Structures are given as structure tokens and as C-alpha cells.
Amino acid sequence: MNLPLRIARRYLFAKKSTNAINIITGIAVFGIAVGSAALVLVLSVFNGFEDLIMMMYSNFNPDVKVIPARGKTFEADSVLVARLEAVEGVAYVSRTLEEVAFFDYKDNQDFGTLKGVDANFHMVVGIDSTVREGVYAFEDGARELAVLGLGMRNKLAANVGDRFTEMAVYMPKRERSNSPLEQPFRHSYIYPGGTFVIQQDFDNEFVLSSLSFARKLLGYSGPVVSSLEIRLTPGASDAYVLGQIRQVMGEGFDVKGRFQQEESFLKLMQVEKWLSYAIVSLMMLMVAFNIVGALWMVVLEKQRDISILKSMGATDSSVRNIFLNEGLLLSLLGIVLGFVLAIALYAIQKTVGIITVPGNFIVDAYPISMRVVDFLVVIVTVMAIGLLASWPPAQRARRVPAMMREE
């Protein structure tokens, strides 16, 4: 340990001649501790909401989604699906076909999106675990069944499980006819079989059906899909698997990971997260004035010691480093106490839920999730603020002359 650091540590923990210095130093440490805890908790709350949203989206969005770069549909035969399933890290592949449709149930009508899915869809996403009414099934004997989002079910006032009332589904024909008497829409009938609850955007828009029903309604006879949805094996490298899938698919396709599927929304969350962090960091700058006051008073108290050190050969930079180190040690002490406080509040929130979410939300208490990188960011931020606050007192100590003069 170098000499300036040893002296700084002694100055920090030694009893001061004036009790006011001890009080101001204690207030400075307390302020840094509270600020550090606030920074960690702000980041942790945003992490919690991010994890919650990703968990909610994982029940509808796959790990990887392949869509055409141009147009809405493409052909995905069994050979292509088999090649994708052979990629290391790929667990399941599901074929889906979706299009905007008009739904009519009794006297209620609304627009939404019909999404036809194959038998693997519930293994790619956790959609079957979100069913709150009825069953996750697309056929009941000879009847075609649909699984509606809660919002669509409410807007149509659909009676889930009613096998006597059909829901009409209308879609515009792809080929145009010159006959004015021909209907411009294809239509078919399906029975409401279940209701899923995931997230408002999905619940208010989607109606799920079998892939064959969607193809028939759209007039497709071949293996036409609008996307291939893929689930990865646990622990698989996303970057590696995405690269392999792109090689299999070739040009003309967009291969999107989980983040890219909701990129705009998640980027907005990141902006809000770091903006909140910046606001709390600015509050920490106000706390830094306590550090300036505490160190300035220490410098005034230790003028005789500084003069003696300079008389013994200490350089101006060495004296300056003593008080810079003391400011950093003071900041480090506050960081440690702040981390202890943040971890304690984190544990209480996770177990008891001291801060609840108002209204009928999917969780009762604010979600929170701590990450190691957040602690590192807080350490760098607080230490930088501590160094900045230590600079004026350190420069004042640097100007103390070697021979003590009465002031």
C-alpha cells in the first residue's frame, strides 16, 4: 500500500479534533450509501419489468422468428423444416400463417388477426399455459375450433365452449374478379374453443386456428406460411444458432431473435431506464457537496501535518493524492453500505412485496431483478463523482506551504 493511501485511510477513520467534522463525514457517507442504493434499485426495477415483459412475450413470441424480407408469405416444405430442425441448438420449429380478418359472432363484429398454427406451436411458445377458459385445441370431432385472445373474446362476446353457435371469419380474396356479382371475400365458420391471456396487445388482436383452416380460408393449397417460429434448446448460443439458421434460409429472409421481434418497445424501455439512472446520478452530485465540505474541513484541520510532510520531502502531488484517496475511500465506504441496503430491500421486495402495483396487474408487487453489470456501473459512477468532489479540497491541500504560517 502506497504512503498517500495509508495516510488517507488513517485520516478517514481517525477521531477528529472537531466533532462537526465527524458529523459532516457521517452525513456524506450516509448520502452516498442512500444514493448508491437508489441507483441499484432504479436499475433493478427496470430489469424486473424487462424480464416480466420478456416472460409475457415468450408465451407468444418464439426465440427465433423467420419471415420473408419482401412480401407476406413463402413456401416452407417438410424438407426445409427438417433442415432447420437439424441445426444444433434448435429444439422445435413451428409453421404459422397470419392475416387480418373480419370476425362475426351473433350480433358482434370486429377486425383482428387470424393466426393459423401447426401442432408444434405450443412447444415453441408457452401459449397453452395461458389458456384461462375452455381448452387449447383446434378441432372437436368434425368442428374447427379457435382460441381467442381475451380482448377479442370480450369484443365479440363469444361464448367459449358453445358448440351450437358459429363464428364467421371473412378474408378478402387474393385474386380479383371482374364479375360484379361475385363476393370479394372468402368466409368460413369456426367455433370458439378457448381464451388465452398474455398481454393486451396480443389479447386484443389475435385469434388462433389450425394452420389448415387458415390456408383454406386464404385459398392456399401448398405449404405456404407467413413465418417459421423456432424454439432453441436451453443454453444454446443465440448468435451462433441465428447464424446457422440464416445459412439454411439463404437470402431473402429476416431472422429475428427475441429482442429484435419487439425491438422498438425494448429500446424505449432502455432509454427510460438510463434516463432515470441519469436523474438519480444528478441527485448524487448534490450529495457530493457533503464530501467537499467534509474533506475541506479535514484539510484545514491537518494543515500542520501537511506542512510537516512537505518539510520531510513530500511533493505537492503526493499531498494532493492523500485527499483524493480519502475521498475515494469515503465513496467506497458509502458504496458498500449502499449495496448492503439495496440487497436487503431487494430481498424484502422479493419475499414480502413492500411496494405493490396498483390496479389489476399481472403481478401484485413491483418486479425487481439485480444484475452484476448494474453494480459495476454504479461503482464507476459513484467513484467518479467522489473523485470529482475530492478534487477542490485536494488542490487546497496542495497549496499548503512547507513551513507553517499563522493565519
KOLGU-154494 format. One line per 5 residues: number of its first residue (from 1); for each residue x, y negated, z negated of C-alpha. Coordinates in pm, 1 decimal, m for minus. Last residue first. Layout:
REM KOLGU-154494
NUM) X Y Z | ...;
//
This chain:
REM KOLGU-154494
407) m323.5 m3258.0 m955.2 | m6.6 m3152.4 m1132.6 | 249.8 m3008.6 m895.9 | 364.2 m2650.1 m890.2 | 666.6 m2593.6 m674.7;
402) 603.7 m2353.0 m384.8 | 329.1 m2567.2 m239.4 | m32.9 m2445.2 m195.0 | m114.6 m2474.8 179.2 | m158.7 m2100.1 234.6;
397) m413.2 m2086.7 m45.2 | m635.5 m2328.7 147.6 | m597.7 m2116.3 462.7 | m709.4 m1811.8 266.1 | m1007.4 m2005.7 127.1;
392) m1114.1 m2101.4 485.9 | m1054.5 m1748.8 634.2 | m1239.9 m1537.9 382.1 | m1585.3 m1609.1 531.7 | m1473.1 m1494.5 878.2;
387) m1316.1 m1180.6 735.4 | m1634.0 m1102.2 542.3 | m1848.6 m1157.4 853.3 | m1622.6 m921.1 1049.5 | m1636.7 m667.4 764.4;
382) m2017.0 m690.5 766.0 | m2046.1 m630.7 1140.7 | m1786.6 m352.1 1164.1 | m1936.0 m166.7 867.3 | m2290.5 m212.4 1002.5;
377) m2194.2 m68.3 1342.9 | m2025.7 230.6 1175.1 | m2332.3 296.1 961.8 | m2551.4 281.2 1272.5 | m2327.0 532.9 1450.8;
372) m2388.5 785.0 1172.5 | m2762.7 790.3 1234.7 | m3045.7 748.4 985.9 | m3408.6 815.4 1078.3 | m3719.0 644.7 944.2;
367) m4087.0 684.0 1020.6 | m4316.1 435.6 842.8 | m4568.5 627.8 637.7 | m4905.4 791.4 718.4 | m4819.2 923.0 1064.2;
362) m5036.9 947.2 1378.5 | m5198.2 614.6 1296.9 | m5546.8 541.8 1166.0 | m5486.1 199.8 1015.3 | m5199.5 67.4 808.6;
357) m4863.4 249.0 811.1 | m4732.3 318.2 461.6 | m4421.3 189.4 287.1 | m4339.6 397.0 m26.7 | m4353.7 725.5 164.4;
352) m4281.8 978.4 m111.4 | m4027.5 1215.3 42.1 | m3893.5 1035.9 349.2 | m3940.9 688.2 202.3 | m3772.6 787.9 m124.9;
347) m3476.1 943.6 57.4 | m3434.5 636.9 277.8 | m3455.6 405.8 m23.0 | m3171.7 600.7 m188.9 | m2968.7 606.8 133.6;
342) m3008.5 229.2 170.9 | m2904.9 159.8 m190.0 | m2596.5 380.5 m162.9 | m2511.1 216.0 169.2 | m2546.9 m128.5 13.7;
337) m2318.4 m37.4 m278.7 | m2053.6 83.2 m33.7 | m2097.5 m223.4 187.8 | m2071.9 m462.7 m108.2 | m1743.1 m303.9 m214.5;
332) m1617.8 m330.4 142.8 | m1709.9 m699.0 155.6 | m1518.6 m769.7 m167.1 | m1226.9 m569.2 m32.0 | m1238.2 m771.3 291.3;
327) m1246.4 m1099.1 99.5 | m957.0 m984.4 m118.7 | m763.1 m881.6 189.4 | m806.2 m1227.3 341.0 | m705.0 m1370.2 6.7;
322) m376.7 m1183.2 m7.6 | m322.5 m1222.7 367.4 | m296.9 m1602.2 329.3 | m26.2 m1563.3 69.8 | 165.3 m1329.5 300.4;
317) 118.1 m1570.4 593.9 | 260.8 m1859.0 391.2 | 568.3 m1653.0 307.4 | 651.3 m1505.6 m31.5 | 1010.8 m1577.1 m131.1;
312) 1008.5 m1584.6 m511.8 | 918.6 m1955.0 m511.9 | 622.6 m1868.6 m289.1 | 502.1 m1609.4 m538.6 | 544.8 m1858.8 m823.9;
307) 343.5 m2122.0 m636.0 | 67.7 m1866.8 m564.7 | 52.2 m1764.4 m930.2 | 21.1 m2132.1 m1033.8 | m253.7 m2188.0 m778.6;
302) m446.0 m1884.0 m903.7 | m751.7 m2064.2 m1045.4 | m796.7 m2285.4 m740.5 | m762.3 m1984.2 m509.9 | m1010.7 m1786.8 m718.3;
297) m1256.7 m2076.7 m693.4 | m1223.8 m2074.5 m315.3 | m1266.6 m1697.9 m309.2 | m1600.8 m1713.6 m491.3 | m1732.6 m2008.7 m290.7;
292) m1640.3 m1859.4 48.3 | m1787.2 m1523.5 m50.5 | m2108.2 m1694.3 m160.1 | m2115.4 m1873.4 179.1 | m2114.1 m1526.1 338.6;
287) m2472.1 m1472.4 223.4 | m2576.3 m1728.1 485.0 | m2387.2 m1529.2 748.2 | m2578.4 m1220.2 632.7 | m2901.1 m1392.3 737.4;
282) m2752.8 m1413.6 1087.5 | m2692.5 m1038.5 1070.0 | m3059.7 m985.0 981.5 | m3159.7 m1173.4 1298.0 | m2905.9 m980.8 1508.9;
277) m3041.4 m647.0 1383.5 | m3394.1 m752.2 1475.3 | m3269.7 m837.6 1825.2 | m3088.3 m504.0 1833.3 | m3405.1 m306.4 1771.0;
272) m3630.8 m521.9 1987.1 | m3394.9 m477.9 2284.5 | m3374.5 m102.7 2220.3 | m3753.4 m79.8 2209.8 | m3775.6 m261.5 2543.0;
267) m3525.1 m14.7 2688.2 | m3747.3 269.0 2563.5 | m4050.8 125.0 2739.9 | m3870.9 63.2 3069.4 | m3700.9 403.3 3072.9;
262) m4001.6 624.7 3005.0 | m3911.9 901.6 3251.9 | m3546.2 792.4 3249.1 | m3508.3 886.1 2880.6 | m3635.6 1243.8 2927.2;
257) m3410.4 1310.2 3222.4 | m3506.7 1222.1 3577.7 | m3409.9 1398.3 3899.2 | m3515.0 1186.7 4195.8 | m3535.5 1377.6 4523.7;
252) m3444.1 1303.5 4886.3 | m3100.1 1457.3 4878.0 | m3034.6 1808.9 4752.6 | m3264.7 1999.1 4516.3 | m3005.2 2258.5 4409.0;
247) m2724.3 2004.7 4375.5 | m2950.1 1766.1 4184.1 | m3041.7 2050.1 3947.5 | m2673.6 2117.5 3879.6 | m2607.2 1752.1 3797.5;
242) m2909.3 1736.1 3567.2 | m2782.9 2051.0 3391.8 | m2438.3 1899.8 3329.7 | m2569.5 1564.7 3205.7 | m2828.7 1724.7 2978.1;
237) m2580.0 1961.2 2816.8 | m2777.8 2258.2 2686.1 | m2810.7 2290.9 2309.1 | m3163.2 2432.7 2319.3 | m3252.3 2563.1 2668.0;
232) m3390.4 2304.8 2906.1 | m3753.3 2261.7 3009.0 | m3829.1 2163.3 3365.2 | m4114.3 1985.3 3539.7 | m4131.9 2007.7 3917.4;
227) m4330.9 1725.3 4068.8 | m4601.7 1630.3 4321.2 | m4657.4 1985.0 4434.8 | m4744.9 2161.4 4762.5 | m4706.1 2539.1 4784.7;
222) m4935.4 2563.9 5091.3 | m5312.7 2530.3 5137.6 | m5361.5 2167.6 5040.3 | m5707.6 2010.3 5071.0 | m5681.5 1775.8 4772.6;
217) m5962.0 1956.4 4587.5 | m5813.0 2296.6 4670.8 | m5469.0 2188.9 4553.4 | m5609.6 2050.1 4227.2 | m5808.2 2369.1 4157.5;
212) m5507.4 2590.3 4238.8 | m5286.9 2395.2 3997.6 | m5531.0 2456.8 3713.0 | m5681.9 2151.4 3550.7 | m5567.2 1871.1 3323.4;
207) m5748.5 1538.8 3287.6 | m5524.3 1241.4 3223.9 | m5578.3 869.0 3176.2 | m5698.9 758.2 2834.0 | m5520.6 1033.8 2640.0;
202) m5191.3 978.3 2822.4 | m5165.2 606.2 2748.5 | m5311.3 655.8 2400.6 | m5061.5 918.3 2293.0 | m5095.5 1289.4 2234.8;
197) m5448.6 1416.2 2166.6 | m5579.3 1703.7 2379.2 | m5943.7 1796.1 2438.5 | m6075.8 2130.6 2561.4 | m6296.4 2318.1 2806.9;
192) m6480.3 2051.4 3001.9 | m6634.9 2235.9 3301.7 | m6530.7 2180.7 3662.2 | m6701.2 2083.4 3984.8 | m6562.7 1985.9 4322.3;
187) m6550.4 1683.4 4542.0 | m6384.6 1566.8 4859.1 | m6448.8 1209.4 4950.1 | m6494.7 1015.1 5274.2 | m6833.1 1181.5 5340.2;
182) m6900.6 1232.7 5709.7 | m7183.8 1031.5 5861.8 | m6966.8 754.7 6005.1 | m6769.9 1009.6 6209.7 | m6424.0 885.1 6295.0;
177) m6267.4 1095.4 6021.1 | m5954.2 1020.4 5823.6 | m5737.8 1294.8 5683.4 | m5628.2 1270.7 5320.0 | m5983.0 1287.0 5186.3;
172) m6054.1 1069.0 4887.2 | m6093.5 1252.6 4555.2 | m6407.1 1321.5 4350.1 | m6438.4 1538.0 4036.4 | m6786.6 1637.6 3914.0;
167) m6818.5 1756.4 3555.3 | m7054.0 2048.8 3510.9 | m7308.4 2101.1 3235.1 | m7403.8 2459.6 3141.2 | m7077.8 2587.0 2993.0;
162) m7070.3 2325.1 2715.0 | m6743.5 2388.7 2532.8 | m6638.6 2025.8 2523.8 | m6937.4 1796.3 2558.0 | m6801.4 1507.0 2761.6;
157) m6894.4 1154.9 2656.7 | m6722.1 1038.5 2977.8 | m6535.3 757.6 2803.3 | m6484.0 969.7 2492.6 | m6343.9 1268.7 2680.4;
152) m6121.1 1040.3 2887.3 | m5978.8 884.1 2569.1 | m5927.0 1223.5 2404.3 | m5736.9 1355.8 2703.9 | m5929.6 1623.0 2886.3;
147) m5858.6 1993.7 2933.2 | m6046.2 2121.1 3237.6 | m6209.4 2459.9 3302.1 | m6294.0 2640.7 3628.1 | m6571.4 2897.6 3583.9;
142) m6553.3 3250.5 3728.0 | m6451.2 3404.1 3397.1 | m6352.8 3117.3 3178.3 | m6069.0 2938.1 3352.6 | m5828.2 2659.6 3278.7;
137) m5741.0 2726.0 2914.6 | m5619.7 2520.7 2620.2 | m5921.1 2567.7 2397.1 | m6202.6 2362.7 2248.6 | m6124.8 2053.9 2046.7;
132) m5798.3 1927.7 1896.2 | m5549.3 2050.4 2158.2 | m5204.5 1901.7 2083.5 | m5023.4 2233.5 2032.1 | m5116.6 2347.3 2383.8;
127) m4937.4 2045.9 2535.0 | m4597.5 2132.3 2390.2 | m4411.4 2087.0 2718.0 | m4229.1 2337.6 2941.3 | m4397.8 2643.8 2788.4;
122) m4745.1 2483.4 2815.7 | m4677.7 2415.1 3185.4 | m4573.5 2770.9 3273.8 | m4919.5 2887.6 3389.9 | m4944.6 2618.0 3655.3;
117) m5060.2 2258.9 3626.3 | m5306.5 2039.7 3816.3 | m5313.5 1682.8 3694.7 | m5626.8 1480.2 3764.7 | m5566.6 1113.3 3692.3;
112) m5845.4 883.1 3578.6 | m6139.6 682.1 3705.4 | m6467.0 671.3 3514.6 | m6827.1 782.7 3529.5 | m7093.9 855.9 3269.6;
107) m7455.4 956.2 3340.0 | m7400.0 1334.9 3328.5 | m7024.6 1371.9 3381.3 | m6871.5 1200.0 3682.3 | m6495.3 1176.1 3730.5;
102) m6314.9 978.0 4000.4 | m5962.5 1088.4 4084.8 | m5604.3 962.2 4095.9 | m5363.0 1238.9 4190.8 | m5148.4 1499.9 4021.8;
97) m4979.2 1822.8 4125.6 | m4762.9 2023.5 3888.9 | m4516.4 2311.5 3920.2 | m4349.0 2432.7 3598.6 | m3990.4 2549.1 3549.0;
92) m3871.1 2719.4 3231.0 | m3541.0 2771.3 3043.7 | m3281.4 2582.3 3249.6 | m2938.1 2563.4 3083.9 | m2750.7 2758.4 3349.4;
87) m2934.1 2720.2 3679.2 | m3111.6 3043.8 3776.4 | m3452.8 2892.8 3700.8 | m3381.6 2625.7 3962.1 | m3300.1 2887.5 4226.3;
82) m3616.2 3080.9 4137.0 | m3826.9 2765.2 4176.7 | m3677.4 2704.9 4521.7 | m3750.0 3063.6 4628.7 | m4104.2 3051.7 4484.8;
77) m4197.3 2761.9 4711.0 | m4184.2 2394.3 4624.6 | m4330.2 2181.4 4903.3 | m4330.7 1805.6 4859.9 | m4571.8 1539.7 4736.3;
72) m4606.6 1169.4 4664.3 | m4393.1 994.6 4923.7 | m4032.1 898.0 4903.0 | m3777.0 988.5 4635.2 | m3970.1 1307.8 4569.9;
67) m4009.4 1402.5 4202.8 | m3806.9 1628.0 3972.3 | m3871.2 1593.3 3598.7 | m3630.8 1703.1 3327.0 | m3689.6 1749.1 2951.7;
62) m4063.5 1750.0 3016.5 | m4312.6 1471.1 2937.3 | m4646.2 1572.2 2782.2 | m4577.0 1706.6 2434.0 | m4228.1 1557.1 2454.7;
57) m4392.7 1213.1 2469.8 | m4505.8 1243.3 2108.6 | m4160.2 1359.8 1997.5 | m3997.0 1078.2 2195.0 | m4235.2 833.4 2030.4;
52) m4154.2 965.6 1683.1 | m3779.1 965.7 1751.2 | m3795.2 604.1 1869.9 | m4011.6 507.1 1572.7 | m3759.2 660.7 1335.5;
47) m3464.2 501.2 1511.3 | m3639.1 164.0 1481.2 | m3681.1 227.2 1108.6 | m3317.7 337.8 1076.2 | m3181.9 24.8 1247.4;
42) m3372.1 m200.4 1007.7 | m3274.1 23.9 714.0 | m2902.0 1.0 790.1 | m2910.0 m377.2 829.4 | m3117.8 m420.7 513.5;
37) m2878.2 m204.2 311.2 | m2584.6 m412.4 433.7 | m2767.3 m734.6 344.0 | m2856.1 m608.4 m4.3 | m2498.1 m498.0 m68.5;
32) m2351.1 m820.0 76.8 | m2577.5 m1027.8 m147.8 | m2487.4 m819.7 m453.9 | m2115.9 m857.2 m381.5 | m2153.3 m1235.8 m345.0;
27) m2365.1 m1260.8 m660.8 | m2100.7 m1065.9 m853.2 | m1826.7 m1297.4 m723.9 | m2032.6 m1601.7 m826.1 | m2084.3 m1458.2 m1173.9;
22) m1719.5 m1363.4 m1218.2 | m1611.7 m1710.7 m1104.0 | m1856.5 m1869.6 m1349.6 | m1691.1 m1679.6 m1634.4 | m1374.3 m1887.5 m1597.9;
17) m1050.0 m1714.3 m1691.3 | m1123.5 m1433.3 m1450.1 | m1111.2 m1067.5 m1551.1 | m913.9 m861.5 m1299.6 | m1107.4 m659.2 m1041.4;
12) m1070.7 m881.8 m735.1 | m736.8 m1039.9 m828.0 | m580.6 m694.8 m877.6 | m711.4 m570.1 m543.5 | m576.1 m879.7 m371.1;
7) m235.0 m830.3 m535.8 | m220.0 m473.5 m409.6 | m333.5 m576.7 m59.9 | m75.3 m857.0 m39.3 | 200.8 m613.6 m154.3;
2) 146.7 m338.5 100.1 | 0.0 0.0 0.0;
//
